[in-house]
Amino acid sequence: MTSNADFGTFGRFTETPTTEMPEDMKQAFDFTVKVRGLVPGPHKIWLANPRLSRTIVPTGAYYQTDSTLTKAEIEIATNVINGHWRAAYANYEHEKIGVEQGHLAPEQAAALIAGLPTAFDDPRRQVVYELACTLAEARHVPLGLYHRARDLLGDAGIVDVTTLMGWFTAVSLTLMAYDVPSDATGLDQ
């Protein structure tokens, strides 16, 4: 049985107020704000390891601004892998992002998270969906799917999908380790 003593400010994690952060953590916090504009979800936790935080922040920022994938394609792969890991906070946030920003229809977002079949009219979105589902289930990517993905996304796009899924695996596992609920907000800083 858990008690309230088992929970901090963001799931089980207790954030350090910015006014009390050691210098290296404050630098990592400031770097995250500079690069991302805020300190989102798992970044709150990653600040506990400032050196890691400073190295991982640019990867997330890359998917916000420089990826070869569209925002819709990013949300497809993100919702597939978050659904696979069943991380409450990540699922809630990215279902909302996908739908509210118009990248996914509500029924598509729900299917992606639940592991149910769905389809996309756009061939690139469809191949991202199929590739992400295959990889999330630790299946071998068949040659036909690989050729379609390479033709539609190029090698850079395939690398973007696979690395994005690895990134959100780290996100999901971090959030799960700290039992972050879907409605967590953390400190306002």
N, C-alpha and C positions, 0 to 999 in steps of 0.2 A: 504494500500500500504506500502511495506517495503522499506527501504532505506539502503544504505551501512552502515549507522550508526547502523543498527540493527544487523550487523554481526561482528564477531570478527576474531580470527585467525583460529578457527575450528568451522565452522558453526556460530551460534550465540555466542558461547563461546569464551572468550578472555583468552588465556593461559597466565600464569605468566612465564616470562623468568626465567630460573634456578638461575640466578644471583640475582633475586629480590624475590625469594620465601621465605616466612617465614620458620623458622626452621622445624616446623612439616610437612609442605608441601614438603620441600626439602628432609626430611627423607622418606616420602612416595614415592617421585619420585625415590630416590636412591634404595629403597626397590623394587619398580617395575622393575627397570633396573636390579637389582641383580637377581630377580626371573624370569623375562620374557626376559631379554636381551635387551629390548626396552620398550617404553611407547606407546603401540598401541591404536588406535581409542578411545574408550570410556574411557580408563584409563586417557587420557589427561584431560577429564572432571571430572572424579572421584577424581582427585587430589584436587579439590576444597573442598573436605571433606576428609582430610588426614586420619582420624581414619577409616572411611568406606573404603577408598582406601586400607589401609594396611590389612583389613580383607577380601576384595574381590579378591585381586590379587592372592592368592594361589588357589582359585577355578579355575580361568582361566588357571593357570599354570598346575593344575592337569590334565586338558584335553589335554595339550600339551605333557605330559610325562607319566602319571600313569593310565589313564582311562582303563577300561575293554573293551572299544570300540576301533575299528580300526580307523585310520584317515578317511577312506572313510565313515564309519558309523557315525562318528562325523559330517562330512560335510553334510551327508544326513539330519540328524536331524536339524543341524544348518540352512541349506538352507530352510527347511520346515518352521521353526518358524520365521526366518527373513523374508521370503516371506509373511507369515501371517501378520506380523506387518508392512510390506512395508517400512522398514527403508532403505533409498537409499544407505547410506554408507555401512551398514552391508550387504545388498544384493550384491552390487558391489564387495566388498572385498571377500566375501565367494564364490561367483560364480567364481571369478578369482582363488582363492585358490583351490577350488574343481577341477577345470578343469586343471589349470597349473601344479598342483602337481600330476595329473593323478588319482585322486580319483573318479572323475565323468566324464562321457562323456558330451560334451557341451549341447546336447539335454536333458540329465537327469537334469543337473543343472538348465537349463532354465525351465523345467517342475516343478521342486521342488519349485522354486521361484514363478512361475506363478500360482501354485496350480492346475496344470494339471496332469493327470495321467502319470505315468511312471512305469517301472518295473526293477528289478535287478535279475540277474541270481543266485547270491549268496543268499542262504536262510536267513542268518543273516542280510544282507543289506536290503532284502525285508521286513523282520519283523520290522527292525528299521524304515523303510519308512512307513509302515502301522501304527505302533504305533505312530510315530511322527505326521502323518496326522490326526489320530483319536484324539490325544490330542490337536493339534493345533485348531481343529474345536470344541473343548469342547464337544466331544462326549464320551459316556460311552465306555470303552474298553470291547468289547465282550469277553466272556469266552474263546472262541476258539482262538482269537488273544492273549489273556493273556497267555494261555497254550503254544502256539507256541513261544511267546517271552520268557517265563520262560524256556522252553526247550532249546532254541537256545542261549539266552543271560544270563540266570540265574537271580536271584533277583538282584545281583550287577549290571548287565547290564541294567536291567529295571530302577533301581535307577539312573544309569549314564545317560540314555536317558532323564528321567524326569527332573533331576537336570540341565542337559545341556540345555534343553529347557527353564527352568526357568532362567538360567544364560543369555541366549541369548534374553529372553524377557526383562530382565534388560538392556542389551546392546542396544537393539532396541529402547526401550522407552527413554533411555538416549539420544541416537542419534537423535531421533525424537523431543524431547523436545528442543534440541538445533539446530534443522533444519540443521543437518550436511549433506551436499551434497555428492554425490557419489565420487566426485573428490577431496575431502578435503585432505589436507596434514598436516596442522598445523605448528607450529614452529619446526624448525630442531634443536632438542636438546636431 
